[in-house]
Amino acid sequence: MAETVAFYIFASIAILASLLVVAQRNPMYSVMLLITSFGALAGLYVLLDAPFTAVTQIIIYAGAIMVLFLFVVMLLNVPREEPLPSAIAGMLGPTGMRMGAILSVFLGLELLWALSRVTFLGGVLQPEFNPQYAESVSSVANIGRLLFTQHAFAFEVTSVLILVAMVGAVVLARKEH
């Protein structure tokens, strides 16, 4: 019973904070609300008996990535977003609007596919169980071994992508003399 209440509290905080992230005009408030959402997700991971994932969520996302976001927001010195809905539609044009619609359809199809792979047992959502996957993520040593052997390329590409994003933000914010 207590876990159910905690789940609804963490889920509500995560959903509300995520909605407020996109509703804020001030980017600093958006970043702080995103950190709140990440904290609530870490709480959900703890409820799922995944403490390593919860700690990783806090250290990597709320720590490193959000510090990078704060750095970029402060570097760009954007005080608040201007409400320009017609300008956004004009900037995107019909091609951009079509692309958004296509991506929305793909998202819906992906959600339907994900929901088709789970079953409901006693009113509780149960994902398909894969014992080989459960063994591979059962310890931090196994996770590290997989990350730096089988998934090393994706790990390095992510590092380079973050570095390029930071350099791009510095170049864009640089003032010409």
C-alpha positions, 0 to 999 in steps of 0.5 A: 500500500505504501509503495502504491502511494509513493508511486503515485506521488513520484509519478505525479511529480514527474508528470507535473514537472515535465509539463511545467518544463515546456510551459515555462518562459524562463529557461532557468525555471525550466532547467530546475523543473527538469531536475525535479522531474529527474529526481522523481524518476530516480524515486520511481527507479528505487521503487522498482528495486533498481538503486543503481539506475536511480543513482545513475539517474541522479549523478548523470542526468541531474548532475552532469547533463543539467550542469551542462544545460545550466552552463549553456543557458547562463552562457547564452543569457536568455532572459525569457522566451518570447511568445511567438506562435505565429512566427514559429508556424511561419518558420517551420512552414508546411514542411516542418509541420508535416515532419512533426506530424510524421514523427508524432505518428511514429511515436504513436506506433512505437507506444502501441508496439511497446504496449503490445509487448506487455501483459496485464496480470491482476490489473498490474502491467507485466513486461515480457521476462527475459532471463538472459537480460536479467542476468546481464544487468544483475550487478554493477560489474556486469553493467560496466562490462557490457558498457565498455565492451558491447556498447563501447561505441555508443558510449563514446559517440554520446561523449563526443555528441555532448562535447560537440553540443558544448562547443557549439553553444560556446561558438554561438554565444561568442561575441564578435569584437 
